[in-house]
Amino acid sequence: MAYWLFKSEPSVWGWQDQAAKGDMGEEWDGVRNYQARNFMRDMAIGDLGFFYHSQKERAIVGIVEVCAEAHPDSSTDDERWECVDIKAVRPFKEHVTLDDIKADPRLGDMMLVKNPRLSVQPVTKNEWQIVCGMGQTDPA
C-alpha cells in the first residue's frame, strides 16, 4: 500500500463535499500538472491519502482511499490528463496544520514541506504514521 496527499481549496471542494459522495467516491479531476498526474498513475485501489484543505486553513482534515485507478479525466477532452477516484474514509479528530507539520523535525523532508504547491503528492509510511498520530486518528 502507498500513501498520498490530495490538496483542495475547501471553497471549491472540501471535506464535507468528499464525505457526501459516500462509497462511490468522486473523480479527483482538474489536475493539470504532469508530476501530480504521474503520481495518480502510480496509485492503486486501496491506497490511502490525506485530504488537505489548502488556502486559509492549510490543514490535513481527513483520510481518503483510492477507489478507482487512473483513467481519463472527464473534465477535459485532452488525452494527456488522467485522474483517480477517491472516497472519504474518516475525518481527522484533530486537524493537522501545515505549521504543525513544519514544526515537527521528523517531517522536515515531507514533500508538503519541500514542495507545498503540488496538489497531489506521495507520503512515506513513516510520515503517514506521524501525521495520523498528531491528528489523533487511526492510520489504518
PyMOL commands that set and color helices and strands:
alter all, ss='L'
color gray80, all
select helices_A, chain A and resi 15-20+22-24+34-41+98-103+105-107+111-114+125-134
alter helices_A, ss='H'
color red, helices_A
select strands_A, chain A and resi 3-8+26-27+48-53+59-72+82-97+120-123
alter strands_A, ss='S'
color yellow, strands_A
deselect
rebuild
show_as cartoon
